[in-house]
Amino acid sequence: MAMTLITTNTSSNAATSSFTSGIDSTYKLYIFKFININPATNREALMFNGSIDGGSNYNVADSTAFFQAEHDEGDSATSLAYQTGSDHALVTGFQNLTEYDAGGSFDADHGSGGTLWLFNPSGTTYVKHFCSTFNTTSYDNYSANSFVGGYFKTASAIDAIQFKHNSGNFDGIIKMYGVG
Protein backbone atom coordinates (compact mmCIF):
# COMPACT_ATOMS: atom_id res chain seq x y z
CA MET A 1 0.00 0.00 0.00
CA ALA A 2 1.27 3.41 -0.94
CA MET A 3 1.44 6.40 1.38
CA THR A 4 0.24 9.64 -0.20
CA LEU A 5 1.34 12.93 1.35
CA ILE A 6 -1.79 15.06 1.87
CA THR A 7 -0.60 18.01 3.96
CA THR A 8 2.50 19.33 5.71
CA ASN A 9 2.13 21.72 8.64
CA THR A 10 5.32 23.56 9.58
CA SER A 11 5.01 25.30 12.93
CA SER A 12 7.22 28.06 14.28
CA ASN A 13 6.38 29.25 17.77
CA ALA A 14 2.78 28.06 17.25
CA ALA A 15 0.22 27.19 19.93
CA THR A 16 -1.48 24.51 17.80
CA SER A 17 -1.19 22.58 14.56
CA SER A 18 -4.58 21.67 13.07
CA PHE A 19 -5.54 19.47 10.15
CA THR A 20 -9.03 20.63 9.15
CA SER A 21 -9.18 19.28 5.60
CA GLY A 22 -8.11 16.11 3.87
CA ILE A 23 -9.44 13.71 6.51
CA ASP A 24 -12.30 12.10 4.63
CA SER A 25 -13.42 8.80 3.13
CA THR A 26 -10.61 8.76 0.54
CA TYR A 27 -8.43 6.60 2.84
CA LYS A 28 -9.14 4.08 5.59
CA LEU A 29 -5.81 4.87 7.30
CA TYR A 30 -4.22 8.25 8.02
CA ILE A 31 -0.65 8.49 9.28
CA PHE A 32 0.81 11.57 10.94
CA LYS A 33 4.62 11.92 11.05
CA PHE A 34 6.19 14.29 13.60
CA ILE A 35 9.63 15.73 12.84
CA ASN A 36 11.77 17.79 15.25
CA ILE A 37 8.96 18.80 17.59
CA ASN A 38 10.38 21.24 20.17
CA PRO A 39 8.30 22.96 22.86
CA ALA A 40 9.06 26.53 23.90
CA THR A 41 8.94 25.40 27.55
CA ASN A 42 10.51 22.36 29.24
CA ARG A 43 8.37 19.46 30.49
CA GLU A 44 5.40 20.02 28.21
CA ALA A 45 3.62 16.98 26.78
CA LEU A 46 2.54 16.85 23.13
CA MET A 47 -1.22 16.20 22.96
CA PHE A 48 -4.02 15.71 20.43
CA ASN A 49 -7.79 15.45 20.02
CA GLY A 50 -10.23 14.98 17.19
CA SER A 51 -13.20 16.93 15.91
CA ILE A 52 -16.50 15.86 14.35
CA ASP A 53 -17.43 19.39 13.24
CA GLY A 54 -14.57 20.44 10.96
CA GLY A 55 -12.41 21.82 13.75
CA SER A 56 -14.89 24.09 15.52
CA ASN A 57 -14.46 21.94 18.65
CA TYR A 58 -11.79 19.42 19.64
CA ASN A 59 -13.66 17.52 22.33
CA VAL A 60 -14.25 13.93 21.21
CA ALA A 61 -14.24 11.50 24.15
CA ASP A 62 -11.56 8.84 24.03
CA SER A 63 -10.31 5.85 25.99
CA THR A 64 -6.60 5.07 25.94
CA ALA A 65 -3.68 3.19 27.46
CA PHE A 66 -0.25 4.80 27.78
CA PHE A 67 3.10 3.21 28.58
CA GLN A 68 6.67 4.39 28.30
CA ALA A 69 10.25 3.12 28.33
CA GLU A 70 13.05 5.44 29.46
CA HIS A 71 16.84 5.39 29.57
CA ASP A 72 18.99 8.24 30.84
CA GLU A 73 21.98 9.66 28.99
CA GLY A 74 24.37 8.74 31.83
CA ASP A 75 23.35 5.04 31.67
CA SER A 76 22.38 5.04 35.35
CA ALA A 77 18.58 4.70 35.21
CA THR A 78 15.99 2.86 33.12
CA SER A 79 12.28 2.21 33.41
CA LEU A 80 9.31 0.64 31.68
CA ALA A 81 5.96 1.65 33.11
CA TYR A 82 2.27 2.04 32.51
CA GLN A 83 1.54 5.78 32.91
CA THR A 84 -1.84 6.03 34.65
CA GLY A 85 -1.70 9.84 34.67
CA SER A 86 -1.51 10.00 30.88
CA ASP A 87 -4.31 7.68 29.82
CA HIS A 88 -8.04 8.36 29.47
CA ALA A 89 -11.28 6.60 30.32
CA LEU A 90 -13.91 8.39 28.19
CA VAL A 91 -12.37 11.83 28.65
CA THR A 92 -13.05 14.71 26.23
CA GLY A 93 -9.74 16.46 26.95
CA PHE A 94 -6.60 16.29 24.83
CA GLN A 95 -4.71 12.96 24.97
CA ASN A 96 -0.98 12.98 25.71
CA LEU A 97 1.28 11.54 23.01
CA THR A 98 4.37 12.14 25.16
CA GLU A 99 4.59 11.96 28.95
CA TYR A 100 4.52 15.18 30.98
CA ASP A 101 7.32 14.11 33.37
CA ALA A 102 9.49 13.22 30.37
CA GLY A 103 8.17 16.14 28.38
CA GLY A 104 10.17 17.66 25.61
CA SER A 105 12.92 20.17 26.02
CA PHE A 106 13.64 23.41 24.21
CA ASP A 107 17.39 22.64 24.17
CA ALA A 108 18.87 22.65 20.68
CA ASP A 109 19.90 18.98 20.92
CA HIS A 110 16.51 17.81 22.22
CA GLY A 111 13.07 17.23 20.70
CA SER A 112 10.46 14.65 19.77
CA GLY A 113 9.67 12.57 16.75
CA GLY A 114 6.99 10.00 16.19
CA THR A 115 4.05 8.53 14.34
CA LEU A 116 0.29 8.49 14.94
CA TRP A 117 -1.98 6.08 13.04
CA LEU A 118 -5.71 6.93 12.76
CA PHE A 119 -7.92 4.12 11.45
CA ASN A 120 -11.08 4.67 9.38
CA PRO A 121 -11.89 8.15 10.71
CA SER A 122 -14.74 8.67 8.21
CA GLY A 123 -16.64 5.58 9.24
CA THR A 124 -20.05 6.24 10.79
CA THR A 125 -20.71 2.89 12.44
CA TYR A 126 -17.84 2.13 14.84
CA VAL A 127 -15.42 3.92 17.17
CA LYS A 128 -12.23 5.34 15.59
CA HIS A 129 -9.06 3.54 16.72
CA PHE A 130 -5.61 5.11 16.89
CA CYS A 131 -2.13 4.27 18.13
CA SER A 132 1.14 6.15 18.37
CA THR A 133 4.79 5.84 19.22
CA PHE A 134 7.10 8.75 20.02
CA ASN A 135 10.69 9.19 21.08
CA THR A 136 11.47 12.28 23.13
CA THR A 137 14.73 13.62 24.47
CA SER A 138 13.49 14.99 27.77
CA TYR A 139 14.51 18.07 29.70
CA ASP A 140 16.51 15.85 32.13
CA ASN A 141 18.44 14.02 29.37
CA TYR A 142 16.38 10.86 29.13
CA SER A 143 15.41 9.11 25.95
CA ALA A 144 11.72 8.34 26.48
CA ASN A 145 9.78 6.10 24.09
CA SER A 146 6.02 6.57 24.57
CA PHE A 147 3.25 4.28 23.29
CA VAL A 148 -0.45 5.18 23.21
CA GLY A 149 -3.35 3.09 21.96
CA GLY A 150 -7.04 3.83 22.12
CA TYR A 151 -10.15 4.99 20.35
CA PHE A 152 -12.41 7.99 19.89
CA LYS A 153 -15.82 6.97 21.25
CA THR A 154 -18.00 8.27 18.46
CA ALA A 155 -19.86 6.83 15.49
CA SER A 156 -19.59 10.24 13.80
CA ALA A 157 -16.80 10.87 11.30
CA ILE A 158 -13.61 12.42 12.66
CA ASP A 159 -12.89 15.18 10.13
CA ALA A 160 -10.20 17.27 11.87
CA ILE A 161 -7.28 16.70 14.27
CA GLN A 162 -5.40 19.21 16.41
CA PHE A 163 -1.99 18.89 18.09
CA LYS A 164 -0.59 21.11 20.84
CA HIS A 165 1.49 21.02 23.99
CA ASN A 166 -0.22 21.17 27.37
CA SER A 167 1.24 24.66 27.75
CA GLY A 168 3.15 27.05 25.51
CA ASN A 169 4.09 27.10 21.86
CA PHE A 170 6.24 24.77 19.77
CA ASP A 171 8.25 24.38 16.58
CA GLY A 172 8.24 21.40 14.25
CA ILE A 173 6.86 19.66 11.20
CA ILE A 174 3.81 17.40 11.08
CA LYS A 175 2.99 15.54 7.86
CA MET A 176 -0.35 13.84 7.18
CA TYR A 177 -0.46 10.85 4.81
CA GLY A 178 -3.30 8.75 3.48
CA VAL A 179 -2.69 5.03 2.97
CA GLY A 180 -4.55 2.99 0.44
Secondary structure, 3 states (H helix, E strand, C coil): CCEEEEEEEEEEEECEEEECCCCCCCCCEEEEEEEEEEECCCCECEEEEEECCCCCCCCCCEEEEEEEEEEECCCCCEEEEECHHHCCEEECCCEECCCCCCCECCCCCCEEEEEEEEECCCCCCCCEEEEEEEEEEECCCEEEEEEEEEEECCCCCCCEEEEEECCCCEEEEEEEEEEC
